[in-house]
Amino acid sequence: MRWLTAASAAIFMFAPAAVQAADLQPPVAPGPAVYAPPTAFRTIANWGGFYVGGNVGVGAARDHSDFSAGGATFATADTSLWGALGGAQAGFNWQSGAFVAGVEADFDWSNPKGSISAQAGAATATLEHDINWFGTARGRLGYAADGWLAYVTGGYAFGRVELKGTATAGALTASFTQNSTPSGWTLGAGTEVALGPNWSAKLEYLYVDLGTITNTAVVAGIPTVTDRARVQMNVMRAGVNYRF
């Protein structure tokens, strides 16, 4: 009887613990981590006001050239231009609820460059196009939520394109440099995230079309060569802004 009494006591003692253990849910594996601004920064809903900042990035340009001599086109070539860029921007935003509208201007030094060769009769020309700098003046329209701002942007673009050339005909060789400041348009999109009460970081893409540039190389003893080039550039850049 004693062993029966002891067994009964043990069953009554451990039964509640066993029931509680049975009610426990199995552990759930954590999902993938998703970045969100710190909780203290999520309350920063006001993107309005003036701001200034800086940016760095890369530019990948395409130069489509038509070469002519004596009024007749003798060659067509596409040139790829690659290089780094960096500069500054400033702007102003207006905000109504989650919708943000603004204007922004920027100026970047850049070094995308590429070279091609063309031949007209006995003359050969080697040409290099460089995009020395460019700037834009754009409108922005965006949507803000939880410390983030997503936007589209577009407007006016301008830049400095330098043509460096060397022309050769027989024993004659001449070098020349020409600069032009074409203008065109730009269109793009970006996203910006709050880093604190005044600071934010952004990632932005711009398509820049600087239009068609005409350069003429006039060298004694060598047929005059005209280069009509359309310059288009894809810009990807990251930056930071300080909001006043």
SEMI-611107 format. One record per residue: residue in three letters; x, y, z of N, C-alpha, C, O in turn. Coordinates in steps of 0.05 Angstrom, whole numbers, plus 5000, padded with zeros to 4 digits. Example, Ala and Ser with C-alpha at 12.3 -4.5 7.8 and 13.67 -1.06 7.14 Angstrom:
ALA526448865156524649105156526449345156528549345169
SER525749555142527349795143525850015157526850235161
% end
This chain:
MET501649765000500050005000501750255000501050454988
ARG504050235014505750475015506650564987506750794981
TRP507450364972508450444945506250554928506750724911
LEU503750454931501450564916500850844924500251014908
THR501050904950500551174960502651364949501951584941
ALA505151284950507351454939507051514910507551734901
ALA506251314894505951354865503651544860503851714842
SER501451524875499251704871499951994877499152174863
ALA501552034898502452304905504252414883504052654877
ALA505952254872507752354850506152434826506752634813
ILE504052274819502452344796501052614800501052774782
PHE499852654824498452914829500453144830499753374823
MET502953094838504953304840505853404813506153644809
PHE506353224794507453294768505453334746506153424724
ALA502953264750500853284729500553574720500453614696
PRO500353784738499954054729502254144711501854274690
ALA504754074719507054154703506954024676507654154656
ALA506053774673505853644647503853774630504153804606
VAL501553864642499453994627500454254616499954324593
GLN501854414634502954664625504954634602504954784583
ALA506554424604508554374582507154304556508154384535
ALA504954164558503454084534502254324520501854334496
ASP501554534537500254774526502254964513501355144498
LEU504854924518506755104506506855074476506754844466
GLN507155294461507355284431510255224424512055304438
PRO510655084401513455024392514855284384513455474375
PRO517455304388518855554380518555614351518455434334
VAL518455874344518155964317520756084308521856264321
ALA521855994285524356104275523956394267521956464255
PRO525956574274525656854267525856894237527256744223
GLY524357084226524357144198526757314190528357394208
PRO527157374165529457534156529257824167527057934169
ALA531557934175531658204186530958414165532058394142
VAL529258604171528558814153529259074166528459134189
TYR530859244152531759494164529459694166527859724148
ALA529259824189527360034193528760254209530460184226
PRO528160504204529460714220528960674250526860574257
PRO530860754267530360724296527660854304526761044292
THR526460734325523760824333523661124338521761264331
ALA525861234350525861524356525761694330524861914331
PHE526661584307526761734283524261704266523761854248
ARG522661494272520261454256518161674260516361714244
THR518461824282516662044287517362294271515862484270
ILE519662284257520462514240518862494214519762374195
ALA516562624214514862614191515062854173513962864151
ASN516563064183516663314168519163324151521363354161
TRP518763304124520863324105521063614094522663664076
GLY519363794104519264054093521664234100522964174120
GLY522064434084524164634090526664604072526764444054
PHE528564784078531064784062532964564071532964474094
TYR534564474052536664274058538964304039538664414016
VAL541364224048543764214031545163944036544663814056
GLY546763864017548163604020550263553999550863733983
GLY551363314000553363233980552762963970551162813981
ASN554162883947553662623935556162523921557862683913
VAL556262263917558362133902556961913886554861803894
GLY558161833863556961623847558561563822560961623821
VAL557161433803558461363778556661453755554161463758
GLY557861503732556361573708557161383685559461333680
ALA555161283671555561113647554161253624551661263623
ALA555761363605554661523584554861373557556561203553
ARG553161463538553261363511553461593492551961793494
ASP555361583474555761803454555461683426556961523418
HIS553261763413552761673385553761893366552662113366
SER555761833350557062033332556561963303556761733294
ASP556062173287555962163258558162343248558262583253
PHE560062223232562262373222561762433192560862263177
SER562462683185562062763157564462933148565763063164
ALA564962923122567063083109565963173082564963013066
GLY566063433077564963543052561963513051560863503029
GLY560563503074557663483075556663203073554163163075
ALA558363003069557462723066558262563091560662573099
THR556462413102557062253125558662003116557861863098
PHE560961963129562661733121562961523143563961313138
ALA562061583168562361393189560361453212559661683217
THR559461243225557761263249558861083270559560853265
ALA558961183295560161023316558861093343557961313347
ASP558660883360557660923388560060893407561660703404
THR560261073426562361063445561261043473559361173480
SER562360863490561660833518563461003535565960983532
LEU562361163553563861333571563261243599560961213607
TRP565361213615565061123643566761303661568861403653
GLY565861343686567461493704565961553730563561523732
ALA567461653750566361733776565362023775566062173757
LEU563762093795562762363797562162423826561962243842
GLY561962683831561362763859560863063860561863213844
GLY559163153878558563433880556763493903556763363924
ALA555063703899553363803920550563863909550163893885
GLN548563863928545863933920544564103942545464103965
ALA542464243934540964413953538064413943537564403919
GLY536164433962533364433954531464533975532364613997
PHE528964523969526864603987524464413983523664363960
ASN523264324005520864154003518464284016518664434035
TRP516164214005513564284017512164014023512263834007
GLN510863984047509663734054506763784062506163974077
SER504963604053502163604061501463314067501063164048
GLY501163254092500762974100503062794091505362854098
ALA502462584077504662404067505862494041507762374032
PHE504762704028505662784001507663014004507263204018
VAL509862983989511963173990512563273961512863113943
ALA512763533958513563653932515863843938516063973959
GLY517663863918519964033923521464103897520764003876
VAL523564263901525364333879528264273889528864313912
GLU529964203870532764143877534664213854533964173831
ALA536964323861539064383841541664253850542164233874
ASP543164153832545764023839547864083818547264163796
PHE550364043826552664083808554663873815555463843838
ASP555563713795557463493799559863523781559563563757
TRP562263493792564663443775564663153767563862983783
SER565463093743565262823733567562763713568862953703
ASN568162513709570262443689569562203672571362053664
PRO566962153665566461953644567762033618567562263609
LYS569161843606570561903581570761653564570661423574
GLY571061683538571361463519572461573493572161813487
SER573661403477574861483452574161303429573561063433
ILE574161413404573561263380575461363358576661573361
SER575561213336577161293313575461283288573661113285
ALA575861473270574361483245576361553222578461673227
GLN575661463197577461513175575861633152573661543145
ALA576961843139575861973116577961983094579762143095
GLY577761803075579861793054582461713066582761503079
ALA584561883061587161833072587561943100589661913113
ALA585462083111585662203137584362023158582361893154
THR585662013181584761863204584562043228586362203234
ALA582262033243581862203266581262023290579561843289
THR582662073312582061943338580962153356582162363361
LEU578562103366577062293382576362183410575661953412
GLU576562353430575862283457573862483468574362723467
HIS571562383478569562553490569762523521569862303531
ASP569862753535569962763564567562933574567063143563
ILE566162833594564162993608565463093633565662953653
ASN566263353633567763463655566063533679566963503702
TRP563663623674561763683696558963693685558563723661
PHE556963683703554263713695552563813719553463783742
GLY550263923713548464013734545663973726545063943702
THR543863983745540963963739539364153757540364243778
ALA537064233748535064373763532464233760531364223738
ARG531364113781529263913779526963963799527364093819
GLY524663863792522463843811522463563823523463383810
ARG521363543847521063273860518263243871517063433881
LEU517263003868514562933879514862663893515662463880
GLY514062653919514562403933512362333954510462483958
TYR512762103966510961993986512561914011514561764008
ALA511862014034513361964059511861774078509461804081
ALA513361594091512161414110514361284127516361194116
ASP513961274154515761144172518661224169520461044169
GLY519161474166521961574164523161534136525561594132
TRP521561444116522461414089521161614070518861694075
LEU522461684049521361854028522061734001524461703994
ALA520161653985520561553958519561773939517461893943
TYR521061823917520362053900521162003871522961833865
VAL519862153853520662173825521562453820520762633834
THR523262493800524362763796524962803766525462613752
GLY524963053758525563103730525863403725524863563741
GLY527263483703527563763697529763813677530163663658
TYR531164033681533164143663535964033670536563993693
ALA537563983649540363883653542164033634541464113612
PHE544664073643546764203627549464083635549663963656
GLY551464123618554064013624556264113606555764263587
ARG558764043613561064123596562163863584563063683598
VAL562163853557563263633542565763723527565663923512
GLU567863583531570463653518571163453497570963213502
LEU571863553473572763373452575763413448576663633442
LYS577263193451580163193445580563023420579662803419
GLY582063133401582462983376585262993365586763183371
THR585962793350588462783335587862693307586762473303
ALA588562853288588062793259590662743245592662893249
THR590762543228593162463214592562413184590562283178
ALA594162533167593962483138596862473127598162673124
GLY597762233120600462203111602462283133602362173155
ALA604162483126606162573146605062793163606462883182
LEU602562893158601463113174599863003197598262823195
THR600363123221598963053245598263303261600063473264
ALA595863323270595063563285593263473308591663283305
SER593463613330591763563353590063813359590864033353
PHE587663763370585863993376584063923400583663683406
THR583064123413581264093435578964293432579464533427
GLN576564203435574164373434572364313457572064083466
ASN571164533468569264503490566564603482566264793467
SER564464483493561764573489560164533514560864363531
THR558064693518556364683541553564633532551964823531
PRO552864383526550164323517548164313540548964293563
SER545664323533543564303553541364113543541064073519
GLY539864003562537763803555535863763578535063953590
TRP535263513584533363453604534263203620536063063612
THR532963163643533562933660531062833673529162983678
LEU531062573679528762443692529862213709531762073701
GLY528662183733529761973751527961923774525662003775
ALA529061773794527561703818529561643840531961593835
GLY528561653865530361593888528861533913526361543914
THR530361473934529161423960531061553981533461563978
GLU529861644003531261784024530361684051527961634054
VAL532161654070531461554096532561744117534761834115
ALA530861794138531761964160533861824177533461594185
LEU535961974184538061864201538062004229539361914247
GLY536562214231536362364256534562604252533262624231
PRO534362784272532563014269533163184245531363304234
ASN535763204236536463384214537763234191537863354169
TRP538762994195540362864174538662644160536962524172
SER539262604134538062394119540062294098541962444091
ALA539662054088541361934067539661864044537261784047
LYS540761874019539061813996540661653975543061653975
LEU539161513959540161363936538461443912536061433913
GLU539861523890538361653868539461563841541861523837
TYR537561533822538261473794537261703776534961793780
LEU538961793757538161993738538961913710541161813705
TYR537061953691537761933663538162223653536362383656
VAL540462273641541062553632541562543602543262393592
ASP540062713587540362743558541263023552539763213556
LEU543763053543544963313538544563403509545663613501
GLY543063253493542463333466544763273447546563113453
THR544863413424546763363403548863593402548163833403
ILE551363513401553663703400554963673373555463453363
THR555663903361557063903335559864023339560164253347
ASN561863863332564663963332565863923305565463723291
THR567364133296568664123270571664153273572664343286
ALA573163963262576063973263577164073236576763943216
VAL578364313237579564433213582564433216583664583232
VAL583864263200586764243202587964263173586964123155
ALA589964433170591064473143592164213131593564063145
GLY591364163106592263923092590663683098591163463086
ILE588663703115586963473122584063553118583263773125
PRO582463373105579663443101578263513127578663393148
THR576563723126575063813150573163583158571663483142
VAL573363513184571663303195569663423215570463563233
THR567163363211565063453229563963213245563263003234
ASP563863253271562863043290560263143302560363343318
ARG558063013296555463073309554962843329554462613321
ALA555062913355554862713376552462773395552162993404
ARG550862563400548762593420549762453445550562223445
VAL549662603468550762513493548562443513546962613519
GLN548462193522546462103541547961963564549861813560
MET547062013588548461903611546561793632544461903638
ASN547361563644545961433666547561493691549961413693
VAL546361613711547661693736546461543759544061543763
MET548161403775547361283800549061403822551561393821
ARG547761523842549361653863548061633890545561603893
ALA549661643911548761643939549561903952551562033944
GLY547961993971548562253983547362284011545862114020
VAL548062494024546962564050545962854048547063024033
ASN543862914064542763184065542563274094542063114112
TYR542863534098542363654125540063844122540164034105
ARG537963804138535563964136535464174158535964114181
PHE534864424150534764644169532064664183531664844199
% end
